[in-house]
């Protein structure tokens, strides 16, 4: 709650709300201005929402690349933002669902799966915060390790001490950053999933795909795969228990 009421929290809420409101307005306007044409054999529906869909898709790609590259430097800030998003994204998804169904009708009822997916991602994101402090500390070593390897050349990888002391920890740290990016991206994909109209089957497939991404992202970001590699099964048990409803 302290994160939510901080200046960073207020800024995050404001930006998220503005983006959501803008997308909802475009979505609703398109639902009220659908033009259908044809040439006798083919029916053509206007693609007014397509540019918005493409722009958001590009935005997420840029965002995940930015997170992956800058998390080693700004990890604690990203953790704070994720904690805030974990609290506000489910209500945003509910509002988006209501507005979309009102604008497009009952054909958009399958969008309810996005609420479930958003809730799952938010739940995982919220419970990951307790573990992401370690992720930040390990991620901060990524660029120094890369610099060390760059200065000493590929031959420096050969000694066993370098392999176990630099290369393997570097790989584990990079993996956790990728997991954080995957968890964050799955959350954002769910929140703005309503921008694309999908059939029931496609909505289920979309939700399953990004639901799995959220679960794997959580597990990897919280060093679950690293613990699995080192056979630290008590840590894995505690990690899994932490997300179980009590």
C-alpha positions in Angstrom: 0.0 0.0 0.0 2.9 2.3 0.7 4.1 1.8 -2.9 0.7 2.6 -4.2 0.5 5.9 -2.3 4.1 7.0 -3.2 4.9 9.5 -5.9 6.1 6.6 -8.1 2.8 4.8 -7.5 0.7 7.8 -8.3 2.7 8.4 -11.6 2.3 4.7 -12.5 -1.4 4.7 -11.8 -1.9 7.9 -13.8 0.0 6.7 -16.9 -1.7 3.3 -16.8 -5.1 4.9 -16.5 -4.5 7.4 -19.3 -3.3 4.6 -21.7 -6.3 2.4 -20.8 -8.8 5.3 -21.2 -7.3 6.2 -24.6 -7.4 2.6 -25.8 -11.0 2.2 -24.5 -12.1 5.4 -26.2 -10.7 4.2 -29.5 -12.2 0.8 -29.1 -15.6 2.2 -28.2 -15.5 4.7 -31.1 -14.7 1.9 -33.6 -17.6 -0.2 -32.3 -19.9 2.7 -33.1 -18.4 3.4 -36.5 -18.1 0.1 -38.3 -18.3 0.5 -42.1 -19.0 -2.6 -44.2 -18.4 -2.7 -47.9 -18.1 -5.3 -50.6 -17.5 -6.1 -54.2 -20.3 -8.7 -54.6 -18.3 -11.6 -53.3 -16.2 -10.3 -50.5 -17.4 -8.4 -47.4 -14.9 -5.8 -46.1 -15.1 -4.4 -42.6 -13.2 -1.3 -41.7 -9.8 -1.7 -40.0 -9.9 1.5 -37.9 -8.6 -0.3 -34.9 -5.7 -2.1 -36.7 -3.2 0.8 -36.3 -3.9 0.9 -32.6 -3.4 -2.9 -32.3 -0.1 -2.7 -34.2 1.1 0.3 -32.2 0.4 -1.4 -28.9 2.1 -4.6 -30.1 5.2 -2.5 -31.1 5.0 -0.8 -27.7 5.2 -4.1 -25.8 8.1 -5.3 -27.9 10.0 -2.1 -27.2 9.1 -2.2 -23.5 10.2 -5.8 -22.9 13.5 -5.1 -24.7 14.0 -2.0 -22.6 13.3 -3.9 -19.4 15.7 -6.6 -20.3 18.5 -4.2 -21.0 17.9 -1.8 -18.1 16.8 -4.1 -15.3 20.4 -4.6 -14.1 20.6 -0.9 -13.6 17.1 0.0 -12.5 15.8 -3.3 -11.0 14.5 -1.9 -7.7 12.4 0.7 -9.6 11.0 -1.9 -11.9 10.1 -4.1 -8.9 8.2 -1.1 -7.4 6.3 -0.5 -10.6 5.4 -4.2 -10.9 4.1 -4.2 -7.4 1.8 -1.2 -8.2 0.6 -2.8 -11.5 -0.2 -6.0 -9.5 -2.7 -4.0 -7.5 -4.4 -1.9 -10.2 -4.4 -4.1 -13.3 -7.2 -6.4 -12.4 -9.7 -3.5 -11.8 -8.5 -2.0 -15.1 -9.3 -5.3 -16.8 -12.7 -5.5 -15.3 -13.5 -1.9 -16.5 -12.2 -2.7 -19.9 -14.4 -5.8 -20.1 -17.5 -3.9 -19.2 -16.9 -1.1 -21.6 -16.0 -3.5 -24.4 -19.1 -5.6 -23.9 -21.3 -2.5 -23.8 -19.7 -1.3 -27.1 -19.6 -4.5 -29.1 -22.3 -6.6 -27.5 -22.4 -10.2 -26.2 -20.0 -11.3 -28.9 -17.2 -10.1 -26.7 -18.1 -12.2 -23.7 -15.1 -14.4 -24.2 -13.0 -11.4 -23.1 -13.9 -12.5 -19.6 -11.0 -14.9 -19.8 -8.7 -11.9 -19.9 -9.9 -10.9 -16.5 -8.9 -14.3 -15.2 -5.5 -14.1 -16.9 -4.9 -10.6 -15.5 -5.9 -11.8 -12.0 -3.5 -14.7 -12.3 -0.6 -12.5 -13.5 -1.3 -9.9 -10.8 -1.4 -12.6 -8.2 2.0 -14.0 -9.3 3.5 -10.5 -9.7 2.4 -9.5 -6.2 3.9 -12.6 -4.6 7.1 -12.3 -6.6 8.1 -9.1 -4.9 9.4 -11.0 -1.8 11.9 -12.8 -4.1 12.8 -10.0 -6.5 15.1 -8.3 -4.1 17.6 -11.1 -4.7 16.9 -10.9 -8.4 17.9 -7.2 -8.3 21.2 -7.9 -6.5 22.1 -10.7 -8.9 21.1 -8.7 -12.0 23.3 -5.8 -10.9 26.3 -8.1 -11.5 25.4 -8.7 -15.2 27.2 -5.8 -16.8 30.4 -6.0 -14.6 30.6 -9.7 -15.5 30.1 -9.0 -19.2 32.8 -6.2 -18.9 35.2 -8.7 -17.3 34.7 -11.3 -20.0 35.1 -8.6 -22.7 38.3 -7.3 -21.2 39.9 -10.8 -20.8 38.6 -12.3 -24.0 37.1 -15.8 -24.7 40.2 -17.5 -23.3 39.2 -16.3 -19.8 36.2 -18.6 -19.9 38.4 -21.7 -20.0 39.5 -21.9 -16.4 37.1 -23.7 -14.2 37.1 -20.9 -11.6 35.9 -18.4 -14.3 33.2 -20.8 -15.5 31.8 -21.4 -12.1 32.4 -18.0 -10.7 31.5 -15.8 -13.6 29.8 -17.5 -16.6 27.3 -19.7 -14.8 26.2 -16.9 -12.4 26.0 -14.5 -15.4 23.7 -17.0 -17.2 21.5 -17.4 -14.1 21.2 -13.7 -13.7 20.3 -13.1 -17.3 17.7 -15.9 -17.0 16.0 -14.2 -14.0 15.8 -10.9 -15.9 14.2 -12.7 -18.9 11.7 -14.2 -16.4 10.9 -10.7 -15.0 10.3 -9.4 -18.5 8.1 -12.3 -19.4 6.0 -11.9 -16.2 5.6 -8.2 -16.9 4.8 -8.7 -20.5 2.2 -11.3 -19.8 0.5 -8.9 -17.4 0.4 -6.1 -19.9 -0.8 -8.4 -22.7 -3.8 -9.5 -20.6 -4.7 -6.0 -19.5 -4.9 -4.8 -23.1 -6.1 -8.1 -24.7 -9.5 -6.5 -25.4 -8.0 -4.5 -28.2 -8.3 -7.5 -30.4 -11.7 -9.3 -31.0 -11.2 -13.1 -30.7 -13.5 -16.0 -30.9 -14.2 -18.2 -27.8 -11.5 -20.7 -28.9 -8.9 -18.0 -29.7 -9.6 -16.2 -26.4 -9.0 -19.4 -24.5 -5.8 -20.2 -26.5 -4.6 -16.6 -25.9 -5.3 -16.9 -22.2 -3.6 -20.2 -21.8 -0.5 -19.0 -23.8 0.1 -16.0 -21.7 -1.1 -17.6 -18.5 1.7 -20.2 -19.0 4.1 -17.3 -19.8 3.2 -15.6 -16.5 3.7 -18.8 -14.5 7.1 -19.5 -16.2 8.1 -15.9 -15.9 7.3 -15.9 -12.1 9.2 -19.1 -11.6 12.3 -17.9 -13.6 12.3 -14.4 -12.2 12.2 -15.7 -8.7 15.3 -17.9 -9.4 13.2 -21.1 -9.5 15.2 -22.5 -12.5 18.5 -21.6 -10.8 17.4 -23.4 -7.7 16.3 -26.4 -9.8 19.7 -26.5 -11.4 21.4 -26.5 -8.0 18.8 -29.0 -6.6 17.7 -26.5 -4.0 14.3 -28.2 -3.6 13.4 -26.6 -0.3 13.6 -23.2 -2.0 11.4 -24.4 -4.8 8.9 -25.8 -2.4 8.8 -22.4 -0.5 8.4 -20.5 -3.8 5.5 -22.6 -4.9 3.8 -22.6 -1.5 4.1 -18.7 -1.5 1.6 -18.4 -4.3 -0.9 -21.0 -3.0 -4.2 -19.4 -1.7 -4.4 -19.7 2.1 
